[in-house]
Amino acid sequence: MKKIFRKIHLYMALFTIPVGIMMGLTGALYVLGANQDTGAEIKSYTVNHTIPKGEEVAFLAKWTKENNIKMPKANVSLDKSKINRNIGSAGYVITLKEKDGITEIITLDRSILGDMIMLHKAKGGLLFKIMLVLYGIVLISFYISGLIIAIFKKNVNGKLVPKTENYIVIAAGFIVTIILAVLSL
């Protein structure tokens, strides 16, 4: 039984190494102060008229071409938020802000780190969100299989018996985690 769990543990680890490294790295950098706009190139332009609702994509296609500015990728959709109108993806977005008949056009081109933090926060597309859910399931399975591998040992009769020292370490981990969480809230 231990051999089966070791293989499951090994193959889950090998398959999820890339997403695990990315999640660990971006999580640590986020805690240390980096965010999705770290290293982003943000530019602002002013247009002296209001862009009619429903004509944003057509206007921006023409305007970006005339001003030699990158247009978001094909299949552009409009995110109609309450205040601003956004066109683009997590990595590159154009925002339209209107006030008093003047439209401000803001382009935000995220850095690789910013893109990775957006993916970490599940602000990317559906496919990577599926990968993140899979990674969460793998982590749970990973810990269960790791526990099965680590907390039992064979005695002289060949039976599996608990390793007491491992239970102590697990209990200490729970206690420290709970104390630090309570003190941090």
C-alpha positions, 0 to 999 in steps of 0.5 A: 500500500505504501508503494502505491501511495509513493507512486501517486505522491511522486507523479502528482509532485512531478506533474505540478512542479511548474504551477507549484513553483509559480504559486510559491514564488508569486505568493512570497513576492506578493506578501513581500509587497509586489502586486499585479501592477509591479513593473507594469507600463501604464500610459494615459491619453485624453480624448475630448469627446464621449465614446457612445456605449456599444461603440467602444471596441470599434472606436479603440480599433481605429484609435489604437491604429491611428496612434500606433498603440497596441490593441488587445488580442482578437476576440476582444470583449467589453467588461462593463463595470459600474464606473469604467469600461475595460477591454482586454485581458489580465495581461493587457487592458485598455480602460475608458474613464469618462467625466464631463464629456472627456474620455481618458484612455488608460493602457496597462501592459503588465510585466511577466511578474504582474501576469503571474500574480494575476494568474495566482489570484485567479484573474486569468482565463478559465483554463488556468483556473481549472489548473489551479483547482486541480493543483488544490486537489493535488495538494490535498491528495499530496498531504494525505499520501505523504501522511500515509507514507510518513506516519507508519513504519513496519515493526519486526512482525511486518505490521504497520505501526504509527511513528510517534515522533511524526504525530508530535511534529504534526501536532506542533505544526497545527498548534503553531499555525493556529497560534500564528493565525490567531495572533495575525488577525 
